Amino acid sequence: TGTGRTMSQIRSALPNVEIIGLDLSSDYLKQANQYLNKGNKNLIQLIRGNAEEIPFSNETLQGITCVFLFHELPPKARKNVIKECFRVLEPEGTLIIADSIQLNDSPEFKEVMEDFHKVFHEPYYKDYINDDIDSTIRESGFELKSTESFFMTKIWFAKKPSI
């Protein structure tokens, strides 16, 4: 959920879709609530929770977005979150992950990426930039449809296969 900016953009693009936000941080949820739930717009439900244990039943969501979450997680947690996303998505459900580029995407930024964790106190970033997220997505059961890099951001697009 973070500050709610991405959810606001999703709501603008898909005004008739029910949107639910999940974040471990109460402070982010408060900030997102103030940003998102004012005026006459559709209410967005915000839930405090861990993405490693998404508080929904199996196959109940149609889509999940994770925006700049994975570089914040230790390796095992990244794998757990992707598995959890697979569990709660309906067949044909969509998973979109947006996060930092990785070393194999933009080797010209190697020095910047390798120093990022020191400058910005990101303890898991150095491992993240070398992690094979593509394989983790596939091993969790998803069909990886595409990956694209845009300057310093990488986006993964995956689908849960139909039964």
Rosetta blueprint (number, residue, H / E / L):
1 T L
2 G L
3 T L
4 G L
5 R H
6 T H
7 M H
8 S H
9 Q H
10 I H
11 R H
12 S H
13 A H
14 L L
15 P L
16 N L
17 V L
18 E L
19 I L
20 I E
21 G E
22 L E
23 D E
24 L L
25 S L
26 S H
27 D H
28 Y H
29 L H
30 K H
31 Q H
32 A H
33 N H
34 Q H
35 Y H
36 L H
37 N L
38 K L
39 G L
40 N L
41 K L
42 N L
43 L L
44 I L
45 Q E
46 L E
47 I E
48 R E
49 G L
50 N L
51 A H
52 E H
53 E H
54 I L
55 P L
56 F L
57 S L
58 N L
59 E L
60 T L
61 L E
62 Q E
63 G E
64 I E
65 T E
66 C E
67 V E
68 F L
69 L L
70 F H
71 H H
72 E H
73 L L
74 P L
75 P H
76 K H
77 A H
78 R H
79 K H
80 N H
81 V H
82 I H
83 K H
84 E H
85 C H
86 F H
87 R H
88 V H
89 L E
90 E E
91 P E
92 E E
93 G E
94 T E
95 L E
96 I E
97 I E
98 A E
99 D E
100 S E
101 I L
102 Q L
103 L L
104 N L
105 D L
106 S L
107 P H
108 E H
109 F H
110 K H
111 E H
112 V H
113 M H
114 E H
115 D H
116 F H
117 H H
118 K H
119 V H
120 F L
121 H L
122 E L
123 P L
124 Y L
125 Y H
126 K H
127 D H
128 Y H
129 I L
130 N L
131 D L
132 D L
133 I H
134 D H
135 S H
136 T H
137 I H
138 R H
139 E H
140 S L
141 G L
142 F L
143 E E
144 L E
145 K E
146 S E
147 T E
148 E E
149 S E
150 F E
151 F L
152 M L
153 T E
154 K E
155 I E
156 W E
157 F E
158 A E
159 K E
160 K L
161 P L
162 S L
163 I L
